[in-house]
Amino acid sequence: MTPKGAPAPRRNAAATERTDPPPEPADRRPDRSATERTAPTSPLEWVAAGIGALLIAAMIVYMVQYGLREHAEVPGRIDFTVTETQAGSHGHTVRFQIRNRTAATAATLRVRGELRSGDRVVETSEVEFDYLPPYSERFGGLIFQRDPARFELRIFPTGYSEP
């Protein structure tokens, strides 16, 4: 007790604060319920896992097959389609579409066009494609001095290199 008129003693604020007990160690924490620990995998999860495994297996099979097939083919099925012929100041331009129908790539592909009269080659023109990817198409043009409409036109590949 304090005498009358004397100021009341101050209380230490730190001593009166309540503090939470320190966290319990991991080995003393309450475990999950028994149903959470032993719940079996649901059928839907097994179905999803099976579908995922099948997709991964199919992708691996496809990549192996694609890799083996890629090295086995040469760009031998190359088709040409004439799209138009135009007369210009430098001669007659024959525009054509080239299609690679194989899984092989052709680099530095040389293409020759010939104007023929019977068995005789009247004029030739050549063009080179830097790169013809698998299953792709490109456009190009051959320029002739003579009118291609008056002759038989043959377009064919003469060589390529592997990239």
Sequence and secondary structure as in RCSB ss.txt:
>XXXX:A:sequence
MTPKGAPAPRRNAAATERTDPPPEPADRRPDRSATERTAPTSPLEWVAAGIGALLIAAMIVYMVQYGLREHAEVP
GRIDFTVTETQAGSHGHTVRFQIRNRTAATAATLRVRGELRSGDRVVETSEVEFDYLPPYSERFGGLIFQRDPAR
FELRIFPTGYSEP
>XXXX:A:secstr
   TTS      HHHH         GGGS    HHHHH    HHHHHHHHHHHHHHHHHHHHHHHHHHHHHH  S
  EEEEEEEEEEETTEEEEEEEEEE SS  EEEEEEEEEEEETTEEEEEEEEEEEEE TT EEEEEEEESS GGG
SEEEEEEEEEE  
